[in-house]
Amino acid sequence: MSSLTEKHLLTIVKKSGIGILILNQNYEIVIANQWFLKGSNLLEQDLQNKLIYVVFPELVGTRTLKSIEQCIQFSQYSILTHTLNPYPFPLYENEQKMLKNDRIYQYLHIIPISIEDETNSFCMIQISDVSQQVTREKLLREQMVVAKEREVDAKKASQAKTDFLASMSHEIRTPLNAILGMADTLAETNLSEEQVEYLTVLRNSGKALYNIINDILDLSRIESGKLEIESIEFSIRDLLKETISLFLMKAKAKGIKINYSVSENISETIKGDSTRIQQILINLIGNAMKFTETGSISVNASLDNSNKVLILDVEDTGIGIPSEKLHSIFESFTQVDSSTTRKYGGTGLGLTITKKLILMMKGDIFVESELGKGSKFSIHIPYEGLVNRDSNIHQHWLDLELPDPDHFPKCKILLAEDSEENVFIIKTFLRKYPIELVIAKNGIDALQKFQNEKFDIVLMDMQMPEMDGLEATKEIRNYEQNQNVDPLLMVPIIAISANVQKEDISKSFLAGITSYLSKPVRKLEILKLIYFYLAL
């Protein structure tokens, strides 16, 4: 290939796809290529041998002119991005944009050019049009802002839904507490066989409503990220035994067998969230019980080959699931078909919550099913076994044996509760026991009575007018501290509340609550907890 001549090189510069200006040591424009002339709407004679700052006076005092000076005087190379110097030269895409003074965005390379064996040097300015890049960046930023706003709106909507469900839960739990409480009390009276049948329907319906409320709240907490997985020590054998016992009566009534087994290589004590694992098993066994008319239900616990994964299988001989429906059964409010809902009931949230809980435990769930022959659900969750641990080391107050009323300790209890129905229920629960019950209608009343009388225990509703239970508890604890009461001798305060959100419960304990019972409160629970503190 023949060498390039001066004419060739000048043509290349003139027809380059970027703007090029070449200045001499006196700041005079020596060359302006066609790209630059077109963008500036100037002729070559308008620029040739003219001072750069005379042709473009708006450059005076700018970063661009200072960089040109550094290039000519000290041979300094500079790069000026559009963000540092958005409009260095009056360059336009077309005449219409020039009329609007809508300049292109420019990216400058200011390059010192020295000539070998010559004292003369030049400054070359390369100009790239980055308008499209800037437009894309602007659009991307705007999209990010919109996405952020949508995310904020979505979080607000999710929080509003969570708050609404929590509020509705409280409103529903309060009358439900009265319904179940009175049903339990009524069951202790002399009833005819027909009345017992009616009462059973009432209690089962109340429990079903209670389960629905819990399902909706759990789903809301999971979706809002407010449900946390715990890691505590527990016995999987005890957990399965307790869980299966909840279904024994129903299985017997339906004439189906229910059993469980635990592999020998599973430790006596393992680590995990026993409450959520039991919730998952109750959902799966409950479904199996619902959809199995004959045959059996079995629950088996085993380890995989690596001994690092706990496998819980729930298998039944029920109606099964069509293969085309298997992929959708874990979706919210989904049943296999509408006839399933009509015949068997349910919200369609159980399996949704089950899968979300398992995923939160870093596990997974698998299902196999054959229509008319049954289904098998397999839960796989991380396994951590603990060797030589006593699974009964943590005795729970619910395991206490409650004495009969004649041998129950005498005591005086302050009940802070604004609902007359709930006051009546607590009175009914305690009526056979030697308990003096003093009623306070709100937090202010409770604080005054606590300051004026001596109590063994306080039962505190969390939502009351004038002063709520949270504030009343804080004031009672402040009063005890001012009276120099030993922390170990402070009066136990048992919260009785329809608020079941974890953050609400945490706030209660931070305020000074000793124990927490959620509504609807059962008679045996409240009596055992009272006895627990009296027996300390």
N, C-alpha and C positions, 0 to 999 in steps of 0.2 A: 504494500500500500504506500502510495506517495505521501510525503510529508505535507502537513497543513500549512497553507500560506497565511499571511496576515489577513488577506481578504476572506479566507475560509473562517478564520477565528472570529473576525469581526461579524460575519454573518451569523455564526453560531450564537454569539452574545446577543445580537440584535433580535434574533428569532427565538430566543429561549422562552420556555413555558413559565418562567417566573420573572418578576420585575428586577431589572439590574440598572443601577446608577453607578458610574465610576467618576470619582472626584480626584483632582490633582491636589498638590500640597497647598494651593491657594484657595481651596474650598470651591473651585470652579467645576462645573459639571462638564466632563469630557465626553461621556457616552450616556445616553438614555435609550434603552432598548424599546422595541415596539410595544411590548406588554405594558411597560410603564407609561408610554405616551398614550396608549388607548385608555388606560385606567384614569389618567389625570386629565384627559381631553385637551392635551397640549401638543403643539408641534415641536419638531426637533429644534427649529430656530428659536423657539421660546426658551429653550433650556441650554443650548450649546454655549459653552464658555461663560455661563452666568453663575454668579455666586449662589450656593444652595440656600442660604438664609435670606437672600433677596427674592428668589423665585418663590420660596416657601417661608414667608415671615412668621407663620404660626409655629415654626420649629424653634424659634428663639426661646431659650430658657427651658426647653424640654429635655427629657432624658435622651431622646434620639440625637439632638445636636451635640450634647455633651459627649455621647459615645463616639460620634463622628470626629470631634476634636481630639479625643483620646486616641483614636485610630491614626489620625494624621500626625499628631505630635509625638506619640509614644509607641506607635505600632501595636496598639492594644486591640485584641479581637473581642467583639461583644455579641451577645445574643439578646434580643429584646422580644419577649413574648407579648401576645395581645393583651394579657392581663396586666403586665407592667406598663404597657404603652399602647392602649387600644387603637388609636387613630393617628399614627405618626405622619402619614402623608395623605393629602386630600385625593384619595383614589376611590373610584366608584365602579360598580358593575355595569351601569348603563346611564344614559342621560336622565332618564326619569328619576333614578335614585340620586343623581347629582343635584337635581332641582330640590329634592327633599333633604339634601345634605346627609344622605344615608350612606356613609362610607363603608368600605369593606374592612373586615378585621385583618390585621397584618402581623406577620411573624418575620422579624428582621435578623439577618446575619450581617454584621459590619466587620469587614475583613481587610486587614492591612495587606497591600500588594507591594512588594519590593522587587526591583529589577536588578538582576545580576550585573555586576560591573558598572552600575549607574547609581548616581546619588539620588535620583528622583524616585519617589514612591507614590503610591496611589491608595485610595480608599474605595473598596467596592462594597456597595450596599445591595444585598439580595433580599427581595421582598416576596413572601409567599402569602397567598390569599387563604386564610383559615376561617372564612366566614361560615362555611358549611359545618366545620368542626365546632365552632362556637355555638351555632344554632342547635346542633345535636346535643352539645353539653347543656345548653339552656333548657332544651326540651326535657333532657334526662333529669335535670335538677327540679324542673317543674313537676315532672312525673313522680319524683321522689318525695317532693313536698305533698303532692296529692295523696300518694300512698301512705305517707306518715299521718296525714290528716284522717285518712280512712281508717288507719290502724288505731288512732286515738279514738275516733268515733266508735269503732267496733269494740274497743275496750270499755268505753263509756256505756255502750249498749249492753255489753256482757255484764258489766257491774250493775247496771240498772236492773237487768233481769235477775241477777243474783240477789240484789237487795229486795226486789219485789217478791221473789220466791221465799226469801228468809222471813219477810214480813207476813206473807200469806201463811207460811208454815206456823209462825207464832199464833196467828189468828185462828188457824184451824186446830192446832194442838191444844189450845186452851179449852174450847168446848169438848174436844175429843177426850181430854183428860177427865172431864166430868162424866162423859158417857161411859168410858171404860172403868173409871173409879166406881161409879154407881153400879155398874154391871158386876164387878167383883164383890162389892158389898152385898148386892142382892143375892148373889150365889150362896152367901153364907146363911141366908134365911131359909125357913121351911117353904119349899116350893113343890107344887104338884109336878108330875111327869111332863105334862103339857107345858107348864111354865118354864121348866128347865130347858125344854126344846126351844121355846121362844128366846130364852136368854142366851142359849148357845149361838143362835143365829145373830143376835145383837152383838155378842162379844166377837164373833168371827168377822162380822162386817166392820166393826171398829178396828180390829187388828189389820184387816185388809187395807182400810183407809190409811192407817198409820204406816204400813209398808209402802204404799203409793207415795205418800209425802216424803218418806226417806229416800225412795228411788229418785224422785225429781230433784231433791236437794243434793243428793250425791252427784248426779249428772251435772248439775249446775256448778258445784264446787270443782269437779274435775275439769270442766270446760274453762272455768275462770282461773285454773291453776292454784286454787286455794286448798286443795286436798293433798295432804302429805302422807307418804308411806313411812311407817315406823320400822325400827329394827330392834325387837326385843326377844328375850329367850322364852321359849314355850315348848310344850310337848305336843308333837303332831298326833301321837296316839290318843292323848287326852282330848285334843281338839276334835278328832274324828269321832270319838266315842260320844262326846257332848253333842256334836252336830247331828249325828245319826239318831240320838235319843229324841231329838225334836220331832222326828218323823215317824217314830215307831207306832204311835197310836193310829195315825192316819194310814200307815201301811197295813196295819192289822185290820182296820175297818174296811179297806179296799181288797184285802185278801192277797196282798203281794208281799214277797220277801224283800227285806232290805238288810244288807250286811256290809262290812268293811274289812280291809286287811292292810297291814303295814309291813313292809319288807324288813327283815331282821337287820340289814346293814344300815338302816336309818337310825341315827343317834337318838337316845332318849330325849335329849333337848336339842332344839335347833334354833336358829335365829331368823327372824322375819316379822312381818306384820300379821300377827295371829287374828286380829279383828277383821282385817280385809280378806285374809284367806278364808276365814269362816263365812264371811259375807258371800264370797264367790261360791263356796260349796253349797251354802243355803240356796242361792239362786239356781245353781245347776241341779241340785237334788230336788228342789221345789218344782222345777220344770219337769224333771223325770217323773216325779210323783203325779204331776198334773196330767201328763200325757201317757201314763202307763196304767192300763186297766187290769192286765193279768201278767203274771211272770215275776220278774224281780228287778231290783236296783242294786248295783254294787259300786262301792267306792274303794279304790285301791291306791295306796301310796307306795312308790318305789323310786329308785335312783337310776339314772342312765348309766351307760358303761363307764363314763368318766368319773362318776360319783360326785359330779359338780352341779347336777340338775335334778331337782325334785319333780317327780311326775305324779300328778293326781288325776286318776281316771274316774269319771262318773259314767257308768254304762247302764242302760235300761233296755227293756223289751217292749217299749211303747210303740206309738203309731209311726215313728220315724219322720224323716224330713225328705221331701223330693230333692233330687240332686241339683235341679236348676235353682232351688231356693237356698242352698247351703251358703252361697257367697253373700247373701243379704241379711242373714238372721242376726248379725251383730250390729245392724243399723238401728238408729233410734226409732222407737214407736213402730217397729216392724214385727208382724206375725207372719206365719207361713201363708195364711190367707184369711179372709174376713170371717169365714165360718169357724176358724180356730178361736178368734177373739170372742165370737158369740157363745161358743160351746164351753171354752175353758177360761175365758176372762184374761185379765192382765193388761198392763200398760205397754208391753213391748220394750221396756227399758232394762229389764234384768240382764239380758245377754250383752247389751251395749255397755252397761256399767261394768259387767264382769270382764269384758275384753279390755276396757280402758284401765281398770285396776291392774290387770295382769301386765299390760304394757308398761304401766308406771313402776311395776316391780322388775322391769327389764326381762320379762318373760314373754310367753306366747301361748295361744290356745288353738287347738286343732279339733276338728269334728269329723267323724265318720258316721254315716247313717244310711239305712236302707228302708225304704217305705214299707210300713207294715211289719218290720222286724225289730226296729229299735235304733238307738243312737248311742254314740260314745264320744264324750268330750274329754280331751286330754289337756291338762294344764301343765306347762313346763316353766318352772321358775328357778332362779339360782338357789343352790343349796349350800348351807353352812351348818355343819353338825358340830355339836359341842360334846366332848367326852367327859364322862363321870360327873355329870351335873344332876342335881336333884330337881326334878321338874316341879315338885311341890314346895319349893323353898319360899315362894311368895304366896302366903296365905291371903286370900281375898275376903273382904268383909261379907260378901254374899255367901261364903261357905260357912258362916257362923250358924250355929243351931239356935233358933229363936226360942226363948223360954215362954211358957204359957203366961197369960196375964197376971196370975196370982204371984208368980215369981219374977216378974219384970220389975226393974228398979224404979222407985218413985222419982219423978223429975218434973221440972217446970220448963216449958218450951214457949218461946216467943215466935209466933207465926206472923210474918209480914206479907200480906196478900190482899189485893184490892178486889179480887173477884169473889163474890158471895158464894158462887157455886163451888169454887175451889176450896174456900174455907170450910164449907159444909162437907166436902169430900174428905179433907184432912181430919176434921172432927170425927167423921164416921169411921175412918181408918183406925183412929186412936181411942175410940170410945170405950173399949173393954179394958184398956190399960191404965195403970195409975199415973196418968200424965195430966198435969195442969196446963191447959193451953190458953195463952194470952194472945189476943188478936190485935194487930196493928194494920190500919187501912192503907198506909203509905210509908215511905222512908222516913219522913220527919217524925211521924207518930212512933215508928219502930225505934228510932234513936232516943226519943224522950223516954219511952218505956224502958229501954235498956239501961239508961242512966239512972232511972228511979227504982228499978227492981232488979233482983238477982235471978238469972236464968242459967239453966244447964246447957241449953242448945238453942240456936236461932235457925228457923226455917225461913229463907229469904227468897221471895219472888224477885226476878230481875227487872221486870217492867211494871212500874207503878207510877201514879201521878204525883206531882209536886216534887218528890225526890225518889229516883229509881233505886233499885237494889244495889247497883254498883256503887253509887255515891253513899248510900246508907252504910254499906259495908266498910268503905273507907273511913267514914266518920266514926263508926263503932271502934275500928282498930285504932284510930287516933285517940279516942277517948280512953281506951285501955292502956295505950302507951303513956298518956298523960297521968294515968293513975298508977304508973309503974308496975303494971301487971306483968308477971313473968310470961314470956312468949309461949312457954310450954303449958301455961295455965289459962291462956286466952280461951274464951268461949267458942266452941266449934260453930261455924256458920255454914249451913248446908243450903246451897243455891237450888231452888226448884224453878226451872225456867223452860219456856218453849224455845228459847234460842239455842240451837244446836250447832251453829257455825263455830269452827275451831277457834277463830280469832275472838269471838265473843266469850267462849269458855276460858281462853287464855287471859283475857282482860279481867274476868271474874277472879281468877286465882291471884293475879297481880294485885287486885284490890284487897285481897285478904280472905277470900272464900276458902273454906277448909275442904269441902266436897261438893260435887255437882251432880244433881239428878235432873234429867231432861223429862219434860212432859211428853206423853202421859205417864205419871208416876204410878207405880204399882204398890199396893199395900205392903207386900212382903219386903220390897226394896227399902221403903222408908222406915219400916219398923226395924229391920236388921241394921240399917245405918245408924239410927238413933241408939240402938242397943250397943253397937260397936263403940261409939264415943262414950256412952255411959259406963261401959265395962273396962275402959282403958285405965 
